[in-house]
C-alpha cells in the first residue's frame, strides 16, 4: 500500500493506493482551525496513526515543497512556513511508519501520469480544477464520490459543492499514483 500526501498548513490531503494502483481510500485533514504549526502537526500525527493501524503501508510519497518564488504566489514567509511544516510531517511519517518518505516534484508527477494542463491564458481552468477532473475521470469506474457540502448562506445558498479538501485529496492521489510508477 502506498500513501500519497499533499501537505499544507491549511489542509493536508492523503490517498492510499494498493500495489496495483487501485484506490483504497482518500481523505483530508482540515487544519484551518488549528493554531500554530505544532497543533497542526499534532492533528496530522493523529491521522497518520489511524492510517497506520488500519492499513499496511509500505511506501510514502510526499509532494515536494515549493523551491522558488513565482510572481503573484507565495511570499518568502509562506514558503518558509510550508517548508518547516513539510519537514515536520515528513519526520512524523518516518517516526510512525519506520521508513523515510520519498519526495516527488508535482510537475514531474503530472507529466509521468500524462496530465496535460491547459494554461489560463489559453482558456484553461485553474490547475487544481484540471487535476481534480483528471483524477475524477480515472476514478469514474470505481463509483468514487467526492465529499460535498450544502452552502447555508450567500448567493449560492442550498447549492451542493465539493468540500475544499477535495483538491488536496486529488493532489495526493497524483503523488501516490506517480510514486507507484517510481518516478
DAWOSUL-V199364 format. One record per pair of residues at least 4 apart in sequence whose ideal C-beta (glycine too) atoms are under 6 Angstrom apart, sorted by sequence separation. I is the first residue (numbers start at 0). GAP is how many residues later the second one is. D is the distance in Angstrom with one decimal. If there is no record, write none. Layout:
BEGIN
<<I,GAP,D> <I,GAP,D>>
END
This chain:
BEGIN
<<16,4,5.5> <17,4,5.0> <34,4,5.5> <50,4,5.7> <73,4,4.1> <92,4,5.8> <117,4,5.4> <119,4,5.5> <124,4,4.2> <152,4,5.5> <161,4,4.4> <164,4,6.0> <6,5,5.1> <33,5,4.4> <73,5,5.1> <103,5,5.0> <109,5,4.0> <118,5,5.3> <124,5,5.4> <138,5,4.1> <150,5,5.0> <177,5,5.1> <17,6,5.6> <33,6,4.5> <93,6,5.6> <117,6,3.0> <150,6,5.7> <5,7,4.2> <15,8,4.0> <92,8,4.8> <150,8,5.1> <4,9,5.5> <15,9,5.1> <30,9,4.5> <33,9,5.5> <116,10,5.8> <149,10,5.3> <3,11,4.4> <14,11,4.6> <89,11,5.6> <30,12,5.9> <147,12,5.1> <2,13,5.7> <13,13,5.7> <65,13,5.7> <116,13,5.3> <28,14,5.7> <147,14,5.8> <148,14,5.3> <0,15,5.7> <1,15,5.2> <12,15,4.7> <28,15,5.7> <145,16,5.2> <146,16,4.7> <0,17,5.8> <10,17,5.4> <11,17,4.6> <64,17,5.4> <28,18,5.0> <64,18,5.0> <10,19,5.7> <114,19,5.0> <145,20,4.8> <9,21,5.7> <64,21,4.4> <9,22,5.2> <8,31,5.8> <11,32,5.7> <59,33,5.1> <131,35,5.8> <134,35,4.3> <131,38,4.4> <134,38,4.9> <15,39,6.0> <61,39,4.9> <63,39,4.5> <127,39,4.3> <130,39,5.1> <56,40,6.0> <59,41,3.9> <60,41,5.0> <61,41,5.4> <63,41,5.0> <60,43,5.3> <62,43,5.2> <47,44,5.9> <51,44,5.5> <43,45,5.4> <40,47,4.8> <44,47,5.1> <36,48,5.5> <47,48,4.8> <0,54,5.3> <2,54,4.9> <0,55,5.5> <0,56,4.9> <1,57,4.4> <2,57,4.7> <3,57,5.2> <4,57,4.7> <5,57,5.0> <112,64,5.8> <108,65,5.4> <112,65,5.8> <108,66,5.7> <111,66,5.1> <108,69,3.5> <111,69,5.5> <103,71,5.5> <111,71,4.7> <103,74,5.7> <107,75,5.7> <8,76,5.1> <6,79,5.1> <6,82,5.0> <62,112,5.0> <60,114,5.0> <60,118,3.3> <22,119,6.0> <27,137,3.1> <27,140,5.1> <27,141,5.4> <25,143,4.6> <10,154,5.1> <12,155,2.9> <12,156,4.3> <10,157,4.8> <14,157,4.0> <12,158,5.7> <13,158,5.2> <14,158,4.4> <12,159,3.9> <16,159,4.7> <20,159,5.4> <14,161,4.6> <5,162,4.8> <5,165,3.8> <5,166,4.4> <4,167,5.8> <3,168,4.3> <3,171,3.9> <3,172,2.8> <1,174,5.1> <1,177,5.4> <1,178,5.8>>
END
